[in-house]
Each structure stands twice: as structure tokens, then as C-alpha cells.
Amino acid sequence: ALRLVLLRVQRAHGGGWVEEDLLAIDHGHGPGVVVLVGIADHQLGRDALHAQHAHRHGGQILADAALLGEAGIHLGQRAGGDGLGAHEVIGELAGDEFFLGGGADREQNLIYDDLISRKEAVLEAMDAGTTFLLICGGYQMFGQYYRDQTGKTVNGLSIFDYYTIASDRDHRCIGNIAIEIRMDGEHFRAIGFENHGGQTMNVTTPFGSVLTGHGNQYRSQAEGFLNDQVVATYMHGPLLPKNPMIADLVLKRGLKRNYGEVALEPLDDTLERRAREVMFQRYAISPDIPLESTEQP
């Protein structure tokens, strides 16, 4: 039986280590089948996430945890209380699902060197079939590089071909955004909030097409990056609670590695769907795909 477990981990902070919690799934052979908190969260910790409250990446974690709880996967405390260092968690990245959020440049720089040093672990996880959910700064870090407003270039993990260049303040991408998505045989619309100065270029397989908002670049037509293992996007605010269908698809991708195709029990998404409808109505956009657009091109 699956159960959601709470691990005590350590993260680098101020030249030392502080303890923090990591959510994972225990499938009976040790915790970590689905890692719900990725590098950014247990390295930066709640203090940095709270400082970047508008990003609300913690909402992604709570959304996954809530879905798992309603599916009968219960929260429990790992027995024994042995701590795991952050390096151990990343170095043994054998989970089914990996989440990497972002933050302001200062917070991201705190984990940059550590993340780059663990590129091989990330590649091994990809080779092993791990699913990745990358949001904002996490999305950028998996590209070739990030060039800031001063012209300084910071190399990324270079796993994908896209790259990001910081814009001036007049071209910052900020506000509500709606996109249309084709993912894993599903065709639907999603709503979120974007707040990024980075202009991400050379994306060949975007997450979705922009209905309103900006996307990868100021007033662009494409948003995010998508392949069979990776969902990368600038949509937070947060992404998963506002879009239950994305939460379901990401969880199904994560579980597929060890359990094959999983049919998740339907949940009562009445409140979430109502909230979506309100946001779409503000922009005179239907939250549903018009019938004439449901066929594959």
C-alpha cells in the first residue's frame, strides 16, 4: 500500500545546516517513489518560500498532498527519525516525481552551484523515467543559460536547448495568464499567474498556446516547455490547485514509472472549477475547449 511520509532532511543555510521536512511517498520499499518537494524547496526552505509568497510553490505541494490523501494515501511519520542530508536526497534522486520551483535571483543563486554539481544525478533520474515539474526559475535552470540585466551569463544544466535572457522592466511578464494545452491525449485550458523578467527562447515544444497573458516571452504565443517526462512553465499562483486536470496528469505520470497506467478516482473539484470559471470570465474566455477545436490538428 502507498502512504505519504514526512522525512526530516537537512538543507544548507548561512554556511551551516538546518533541518526541514520533505514529503515523499513510501511504496513499501523505502520512501521516495514520488518526491513532492524538489531541490529548491528543501534547500531554500520555508523561509525563502515565504519571502517569495507570490510564487506560492508551497501550494503545489499541498495540492499533491491533498490529492494523494483523498486517494487513500495517508500522511505518516517516518519511523526512526534518521535525518537525510540534502546531498543524500539529491544524490539518490530515484523518485517518480521531481518538483523544482524558483524565486528571486538571490534565492536561486543560493542553490545554483549545488544544483549544477548534481547534474549527473538529474540526468540519471531522467534516464530512470522520473517525471519533472519545473516552475519559473526551475524551468530556466534546465535550459542552456540565464543572462541577467547586467549581461552576466549563468550557465544552466543545459539539459534542453532553450535559454533565457532578462528583460527590462517595461517588458516584464506579469499578470494572469490562460493557455490551451494538449498533454497525454487530453486537450484543455488552464489558468495561472506569471511574474518573470526572463524571456525564454528557442522552445520547440511548448506546454501550451497563450490565450491571454505573455508566456515564454513578452506578448508571445507560446508558454512553457513540455515533453513526455517534463512539464515546465511560468504559471504559478499556484498552478496545480487552479488546474486539477494538470495535477491529475502530473501525478499519473509520476506513478506510471512503477505502477503503469493508473486510473485515479474522480474527486469533487466543484470549488476549483468554479474558481477557474470566474478567472476565465474576467477575460471573456471559455474555460472549456470549443467543440470545433477538440479534434487533433
Contacts in CASP RR format, 6 or more apart in sequence:
PFRMAT RR
TARGET T0000
AUTHOR 0000-0000-0000
METHOD contacts of the structure
MODEL  1
ALRLVLLRVQRAHGGGWVEEDLLAIDHGHGPGVVVLVGIADHQLGRDALH
AQHAHRHGGQILADAALLGEAGIHLGQRAGGDGLGAHEVIGELAGDEFFL
GGGADREQNLIYDDLISRKEAVLEAMDAGTTFLLICGGYQMFGQYYRDQT
GKTVNGLSIFDYYTIASDRDHRCIGNIAIEIRMDGEHFRAIGFENHGGQT
MNVTTPFGSVLTGHGNQYRSQAEGFLNDQVVATYMHGPLLPKNPMIADLV
LKRGLKRNYGEVALEPLDDTLERRAREVMFQRYAISPDIPLESTEQP
1 28 0 8 1.000
2 25 0 8 1.000
2 26 0 8 1.000
2 27 0 8 1.000
2 33 0 8 1.000
2 68 0 8 1.000
2 72 0 8 1.000
2 73 0 8 1.000
3 25 0 8 1.000
3 26 0 8 1.000
3 73 0 8 1.000
3 74 0 8 1.000
3 75 0 8 1.000
3 76 0 8 1.000
4 23 0 8 1.000
4 24 0 8 1.000
4 25 0 8 1.000
4 26 0 8 1.000
4 65 0 8 1.000
4 68 0 8 1.000
4 69 0 8 1.000
4 73 0 8 1.000
4 74 0 8 1.000
4 75 0 8 1.000
4 76 0 8 1.000
5 23 0 8 1.000
5 24 0 8 1.000
5 25 0 8 1.000
5 26 0 8 1.000
5 31 0 8 1.000
5 75 0 8 1.000
5 76 0 8 1.000
5 77 0 8 1.000
5 78 0 8 1.000
6 21 0 8 1.000
6 22 0 8 1.000
6 23 0 8 1.000
6 75 0 8 1.000
6 76 0 8 1.000
6 77 0 8 1.000
6 78 0 8 1.000
7 21 0 8 1.000
7 22 0 8 1.000
7 23 0 8 1.000
7 24 0 8 1.000
7 31 0 8 1.000
7 78 0 8 1.000
7 83 0 8 1.000
7 84 0 8 1.000
7 89 0 8 1.000
8 19 0 8 1.000
8 20 0 8 1.000
8 21 0 8 1.000
8 22 0 8 1.000
8 78 0 8 1.000
8 81 0 8 1.000
8 82 0 8 1.000
8 83 0 8 1.000
8 84 0 8 1.000
9 19 0 8 1.000
9 20 0 8 1.000
9 21 0 8 1.000
9 22 0 8 1.000
9 42 0 8 1.000
9 83 0 8 1.000
9 84 0 8 1.000
9 85 0 8 1.000
9 86 0 8 1.000
9 89 0 8 1.000
10 17 0 8 1.000
10 18 0 8 1.000
10 19 0 8 1.000
10 20 0 8 1.000
10 83 0 8 1.000
10 84 0 8 1.000
10 85 0 8 1.000
10 86 0 8 1.000
11 17 0 8 1.000
11 18 0 8 1.000
11 20 0 8 1.000
11 42 0 8 1.000
11 43 0 8 1.000
11 44 0 8 1.000
11 45 0 8 1.000
11 85 0 8 1.000
11 86 0 8 1.000
12 43 0 8 1.000
12 86 0 8 1.000
12 110 0 8 1.000
12 111 0 8 1.000
12 114 0 8 1.000
13 45 0 8 1.000
17 85 0 8 1.000
19 83 0 8 1.000
20 42 0 8 1.000
20 45 0 8 1.000
20 46 0 8 1.000
22 35 0 8 1.000
22 37 0 8 1.000
22 42 0 8 1.000
22 84 0 8 1.000
22 89 0 8 1.000
23 35 0 8 1.000
23 36 0 8 1.000
23 37 0 8 1.000
23 61 0 8 1.000
23 64 0 8 1.000
23 65 0 8 1.000
24 31 0 8 1.000
24 32 0 8 1.000
24 33 0 8 1.000
24 34 0 8 1.000
24 35 0 8 1.000
24 36 0 8 1.000
24 37 0 8 1.000
24 95 0 8 1.000
25 31 0 8 1.000
25 32 0 8 1.000
25 33 0 8 1.000
25 34 0 8 1.000
25 36 0 8 1.000
25 68 0 8 1.000
25 73 0 8 1.000
25 96 0 8 1.000
26 32 0 8 1.000
26 33 0 8 1.000
26 78 0 8 1.000
27 33 0 8 1.000
27 258 0 8 1.000
31 78 0 8 1.000
32 94 0 8 1.000
32 95 0 8 1.000
32 96 0 8 1.000
33 95 0 8 1.000
33 96 0 8 1.000
33 258 0 8 1.000
34 64 0 8 1.000
34 95 0 8 1.000
34 96 0 8 1.000
34 97 0 8 1.000
34 251 0 8 1.000
34 254 0 8 1.000
34 255 0 8 1.000
35 89 0 8 1.000
35 93 0 8 1.000
35 95 0 8 1.000
35 96 0 8 1.000
35 97 0 8 1.000
35 98 0 8 1.000
35 99 0 8 1.000
36 61 0 8 1.000
36 64 0 8 1.000
36 65 0 8 1.000
36 97 0 8 1.000
36 99 0 8 1.000
37 61 0 8 1.000
37 99 0 8 1.000
38 98 0 8 1.000
38 99 0 8 1.000
38 100 0 8 1.000
38 101 0 8 1.000
39 86 0 8 1.000
39 90 0 8 1.000
39 100 0 8 1.000
39 111 0 8 1.000
39 114 0 8 1.000
39 115 0 8 1.000
39 118 0 8 1.000
40 57 0 8 1.000
40 100 0 8 1.000
40 101 0 8 1.000
40 102 0 8 1.000
40 103 0 8 1.000
40 108 0 8 1.000
40 111 0 8 1.000
40 137 0 8 1.000
40 138 0 8 1.000
41 49 0 8 1.000
41 57 0 8 1.000
41 58 0 8 1.000
41 61 0 8 1.000
41 99 0 8 1.000
41 101 0 8 1.000
42 86 0 8 1.000
42 89 0 8 1.000
43 86 0 8 1.000
43 110 0 8 1.000
43 111 0 8 1.000
43 114 0 8 1.000
44 103 0 8 1.000
44 107 0 8 1.000
44 110 0 8 1.000
44 111 0 8 1.000
48 103 0 8 1.000
48 107 0 8 1.000
48 110 0 8 1.000
49 55 0 8 1.000
49 57 0 8 1.000
49 58 0 8 1.000
51 107 0 8 1.000
52 102 0 8 1.000
52 103 0 8 1.000
52 104 0 8 1.000
52 107 0 8 1.000
54 193 0 8 1.000
54 195 0 8 1.000
54 237 0 8 1.000
55 101 0 8 1.000
55 102 0 8 1.000
55 103 0 8 1.000
55 135 0 8 1.000
55 136 0 8 1.000
55 195 0 8 1.000
55 236 0 8 1.000
55 237 0 8 1.000
56 236 0 8 1.000
56 237 0 8 1.000
56 238 0 8 1.000
57 99 0 8 1.000
57 101 0 8 1.000
57 102 0 8 1.000
57 135 0 8 1.000
57 236 0 8 1.000
57 238 0 8 1.000
58 238 0 8 1.000
59 238 0 8 1.000
59 240 0 8 1.000
59 241 0 8 1.000
60 99 0 8 1.000
60 133 0 8 1.000
60 135 0 8 1.000
60 236 0 8 1.000
60 238 0 8 1.000
60 239 0 8 1.000
60 240 0 8 1.000
60 241 0 8 1.000
61 99 0 8 1.000
62 241 0 8 1.000
63 238 0 8 1.000
63 240 0 8 1.000
63 241 0 8 1.000
63 247 0 8 1.000
64 240 0 8 1.000
64 247 0 8 1.000
64 250 0 8 1.000
64 251 0 8 1.000
65 75 0 8 1.000
67 247 0 8 1.000
67 248 0 8 1.000
67 251 0 8 1.000
67 264 0 8 1.000
67 267 0 8 1.000
68 251 0 8 1.000
69 75 0 8 1.000
70 265 0 8 1.000
70 267 0 8 1.000
71 264 0 8 1.000
71 265 0 8 1.000
71 267 0 8 1.000
86 114 0 8 1.000
90 114 0 8 1.000
90 118 0 8 1.000
90 121 0 8 1.000
91 118 0 8 1.000
91 121 0 8 1.000
92 121 0 8 1.000
93 118 0 8 1.000
93 121 0 8 1.000
93 122 0 8 1.000
93 124 0 8 1.000
93 125 0 8 1.000
93 130 0 8 1.000
94 125 0 8 1.000
94 128 0 8 1.000
94 130 0 8 1.000
95 125 0 8 1.000
95 128 0 8 1.000
95 130 0 8 1.000
95 257 0 8 1.000
96 129 0 8 1.000
96 130 0 8 1.000
96 131 0 8 1.000
96 254 0 8 1.000
96 255 0 8 1.000
96 256 0 8 1.000
96 257 0 8 1.000
96 258 0 8 1.000
97 130 0 8 1.000
97 131 0 8 1.000
97 132 0 8 1.000
97 133 0 8 1.000
97 250 0 8 1.000
97 251 0 8 1.000
97 253 0 8 1.000
97 254 0 8 1.000
98 125 0 8 1.000
98 130 0 8 1.000
98 131 0 8 1.000
98 132 0 8 1.000
98 133 0 8 1.000
99 132 0 8 1.000
99 133 0 8 1.000
99 134 0 8 1.000
99 135 0 8 1.000
100 132 0 8 1.000
100 133 0 8 1.000
100 134 0 8 1.000
100 135 0 8 1.000
100 137 0 8 1.000
100 138 0 8 1.000
100 141 0 8 1.000
100 142 0 8 1.000
101 134 0 8 1.000
101 135 0 8 1.000
101 136 0 8 1.000
101 137 0 8 1.000
101 138 0 8 1.000
102 108 0 8 1.000
102 135 0 8 1.000
102 136 0 8 1.000
102 137 0 8 1.000
102 138 0 8 1.000
103 136 0 8 1.000
103 137 0 8 1.000
105 148 0 8 1.000
108 137 0 8 1.000
108 138 0 8 1.000
108 141 0 8 1.000
112 141 0 8 1.000
112 154 0 8 1.000
115 141 0 8 1.000
115 157 0 8 1.000
116 155 0 8 1.000
116 156 0 8 1.000
116 157 0 8 1.000
119 157 0 8 1.000
119 159 0 8 1.000
122 157 0 8 1.000
122 159 0 8 1.000
123 159 0 8 1.000
126 132 0 8 1.000
126 159 0 8 1.000
126 229 0 8 1.000
128 257 0 8 1.000
129 229 0 8 1.000
129 257 0 8 1.000
130 229 0 8 1.000
130 254 0 8 1.000
130 257 0 8 1.000
131 229 0 8 1.000
131 230 0 8 1.000
131 231 0 8 1.000
131 250 0 8 1.000
131 253 0 8 1.000
131 254 0 8 1.000
131 256 0 8 1.000
131 257 0 8 1.000
132 142 0 8 1.000
132 229 0 8 1.000
132 230 0 8 1.000
132 231 0 8 1.000
132 232 0 8 1.000
133 231 0 8 1.000
133 232 0 8 1.000
133 250 0 8 1.000
134 141 0 8 1.000
134 142 0 8 1.000
134 225 0 8 1.000
134 230 0 8 1.000
134 231 0 8 1.000
134 232 0 8 1.000
134 233 0 8 1.000
135 232 0 8 1.000
135 233 0 8 1.000
135 234 0 8 1.000
135 235 0 8 1.000
135 236 0 8 1.000
135 239 0 8 1.000
136 195 0 8 1.000
136 196 0 8 1.000
136 233 0 8 1.000
136 234 0 8 1.000
136 236 0 8 1.000
137 196 0 8 1.000
138 232 0 8 1.000
139 200 0 8 1.000
139 224 0 8 1.000
139 225 0 8 1.000
139 232 0 8 1.000
139 233 0 8 1.000
139 234 0 8 1.000
140 146 0 8 1.000
140 156 0 8 1.000
140 164 0 8 1.000
140 198 0 8 1.000
140 200 0 8 1.000
141 156 0 8 1.000
141 157 0 8 1.000
142 156 0 8 1.000
142 157 0 8 1.000
142 159 0 8 1.000
142 160 0 8 1.000
142 230 0 8 1.000
142 232 0 8 1.000
143 156 0 8 1.000
143 157 0 8 1.000
143 158 0 8 1.000
143 159 0 8 1.000
143 160 0 8 1.000
143 161 0 8 1.000
143 162 0 8 1.000
143 163 0 8 1.000
143 164 0 8 1.000
144 155 0 8 1.000
144 156 0 8 1.000
144 158 0 8 1.000
144 160 0 8 1.000
144 161 0 8 1.000
144 162 0 8 1.000
144 163 0 8 1.000
145 153 0 8 1.000
145 154 0 8 1.000
145 155 0 8 1.000
145 156 0 8 1.000
145 158 0 8 1.000
145 163 0 8 1.000
145 164 0 8 1.000
146 153 0 8 1.000
146 154 0 8 1.000
146 156 0 8 1.000
146 163 0 8 1.000
146 164 0 8 1.000
146 165 0 8 1.000
146 166 0 8 1.000
146 198 0 8 1.000
147 153 0 8 1.000
147 154 0 8 1.000
147 163 0 8 1.000
147 164 0 8 1.000
147 165 0 8 1.000
147 166 0 8 1.000
148 154 0 8 1.000
148 166 0 8 1.000
149 166 0 8 1.000
149 168 0 8 1.000
151 166 0 8 1.000
160 225 0 8 1.000
160 230 0 8 1.000
161 202 0 8 1.000
161 204 0 8 1.000
162 200 0 8 1.000
162 201 0 8 1.000
162 202 0 8 1.000
162 203 0 8 1.000
162 225 0 8 1.000
163 200 0 8 1.000
163 201 0 8 1.000
163 202 0 8 1.000
164 198 0 8 1.000
164 199 0 8 1.000
164 200 0 8 1.000
164 201 0 8 1.000
165 198 0 8 1.000
165 199 0 8 1.000
165 201 0 8 1.000
166 197 0 8 1.000
166 198 0 8 1.000
166 199 0 8 1.000
167 173 0 8 1.000
167 197 0 8 1.000
167 198 0 8 1.000
167 199 0 8 1.000
167 218 0 8 1.000
171 197 0 8 1.000
171 199 0 8 1.000
171 218 0 8 1.000
172 195 0 8 1.000
172 196 0 8 1.000
172 197 0 8 1.000
172 218 0 8 1.000
173 194 0 8 1.000
173 195 0 8 1.000
173 196 0 8 1.000
173 197 0 8 1.000
173 198 0 8 1.000
173 199 0 8 1.000
173 213 0 8 1.000
173 214 0 8 1.000
173 215 0 8 1.000
173 217 0 8 1.000
173 218 0 8 1.000
173 234 0 8 1.000
174 194 0 8 1.000
174 195 0 8 1.000
174 196 0 8 1.000
175 193 0 8 1.000
175 194 0 8 1.000
175 195 0 8 1.000
175 213 0 8 1.000
175 214 0 8 1.000
176 191 0 8 1.000
176 192 0 8 1.000
176 193 0 8 1.000
176 194 0 8 1.000
176 212 0 8 1.000
176 213 0 8 1.000
176 279 0 8 1.000
176 282 0 8 1.000
176 283 0 8 1.000
177 191 0 8 1.000
177 192 0 8 1.000
177 193 0 8 1.000
177 194 0 8 1.000
177 210 0 8 1.000
177 212 0 8 1.000
177 213 0 8 1.000
177 214 0 8 1.000
177 215 0 8 1.000
177 223 0 8 1.000
177 234 0 8 1.000
177 235 0 8 1.000
178 189 0 8 1.000
178 190 0 8 1.000
178 191 0 8 1.000
178 192 0 8 1.000
178 210 0 8 1.000
178 211 0 8 1.000
178 212 0 8 1.000
178 213 0 8 1.000
178 279 0 8 1.000
178 280 0 8 1.000
178 283 0 8 1.000
178 285 0 8 1.000
179 189 0 8 1.000
179 190 0 8 1.000
179 207 0 8 1.000
179 208 0 8 1.000
179 209 0 8 1.000
179 210 0 8 1.000
179 211 0 8 1.000
179 215 0 8 1.000
179 223 0 8 1.000
179 235 0 8 1.000
180 187 0 8 1.000
180 188 0 8 1.000
180 189 0 8 1.000
180 208 0 8 1.000
180 209 0 8 1.000
180 211 0 8 1.000
180 289 0 8 1.000
181 187 0 8 1.000
181 188 0 8 1.000
181 189 0 8 1.000
181 190 0 8 1.000
181 207 0 8 1.000
181 208 0 8 1.000
181 226 0 8 1.000
181 246 0 8 1.000
182 208 0 8 1.000
182 296 0 8 1.000
183 207 0 8 1.000
183 226 0 8 1.000
183 231 0 8 1.000
183 246 0 8 1.000
183 249 0 8 1.000
184 249 0 8 1.000
184 252 0 8 1.000
184 253 0 8 1.000
186 245 0 8 1.000
186 249 0 8 1.000
187 289 0 8 1.000
187 293 0 8 1.000
187 294 0 8 1.000
187 296 0 8 1.000
188 245 0 8 1.000
188 288 0 8 1.000
188 289 0 8 1.000
189 211 0 8 1.000
189 280 0 8 1.000
189 285 0 8 1.000
189 286 0 8 1.000
189 287 0 8 1.000
189 288 0 8 1.000
189 289 0 8 1.000
190 235 0 8 1.000
190 239 0 8 1.000
190 242 0 8 1.000
190 243 0 8 1.000
190 245 0 8 1.000
190 246 0 8 1.000
191 242 0 8 1.000
191 243 0 8 1.000
191 276 0 8 1.000
191 279 0 8 1.000
191 280 0 8 1.000
191 287 0 8 1.000
192 235 0 8 1.000
192 236 0 8 1.000
192 237 0 8 1.000
192 239 0 8 1.000
192 242 0 8 1.000
192 243 0 8 1.000
192 279 0 8 1.000
193 235 0 8 1.000
193 236 0 8 1.000
193 237 0 8 1.000
194 213 0 8 1.000
194 214 0 8 1.000
194 215 0 8 1.000
194 234 0 8 1.000
194 235 0 8 1.000
194 236 0 8 1.000
195 236 0 8 1.000
196 234 0 8 1.000
199 216 0 8 1.000
199 217 0 8 1.000
199 218 0 8 1.000
200 216 0 8 1.000
200 217 0 8 1.000
200 224 0 8 1.000
200 234 0 8 1.000
201 216 0 8 1.000
201 217 0 8 1.000
203 216 0 8 1.000
203 222 0 8 1.000
203 224 0 8 1.000
203 225 0 8 1.000
205 225 0 8 1.000
205 226 0 8 1.000
205 227 0 8 1.000
206 216 0 8 1.000
206 222 0 8 1.000
206 223 0 8 1.000
206 224 0 8 1.000
206 225 0 8 1.000
206 226 0 8 1.000
207 223 0 8 1.000
207 224 0 8 1.000
207 225 0 8 1.000
207 226 0 8 1.000
207 231 0 8 1.000
207 232 0 8 1.000
207 233 0 8 1.000
208 222 0 8 1.000
208 223 0 8 1.000
208 224 0 8 1.000
208 226 0 8 1.000
209 221 0 8 1.000
209 222 0 8 1.000
209 223 0 8 1.000
210 220 0 8 1.000
210 221 0 8 1.000
210 222 0 8 1.000
210 223 0 8 1.000
211 283 0 8 1.000
211 285 0 8 1.000
212 283 0 8 1.000
212 285 0 8 1.000
213 219 0 8 1.000
214 220 0 8 1.000
215 222 0 8 1.000
215 223 0 8 1.000
215 224 0 8 1.000
215 234 0 8 1.000
216 222 0 8 1.000
216 223 0 8 1.000
216 224 0 8 1.000
216 234 0 8 1.000
223 233 0 8 1.000
223 234 0 8 1.000
223 235 0 8 1.000
224 232 0 8 1.000
224 233 0 8 1.000
224 234 0 8 1.000
225 232 0 8 1.000
225 233 0 8 1.000
226 232 0 8 1.000
229 253 0 8 1.000
231 246 0 8 1.000
231 250 0 8 1.000
233 239 0 8 1.000
239 246 0 8 1.000
240 246 0 8 1.000
240 247 0 8 1.000
240 250 0 8 1.000
241 247 0 8 1.000
241 272 0 8 1.000
242 272 0 8 1.000
242 275 0 8 1.000
242 276 0 8 1.000
242 279 0 8 1.000
243 272 0 8 1.000
243 276 0 8 1.000
244 267 0 8 1.000
244 269 0 8 1.000
244 272 0 8 1.000
244 273 0 8 1.000
248 264 0 8 1.000
251 264 0 8 1.000
252 261 0 8 1.000
252 262 0 8 1.000
252 264 0 8 1.000
255 262 0 8 1.000
256 262 0 8 1.000
273 287 0 8 1.000
276 287 0 8 1.000
277 287 0 8 1.000
280 286 0 8 1.000
280 287 0 8 1.000
END
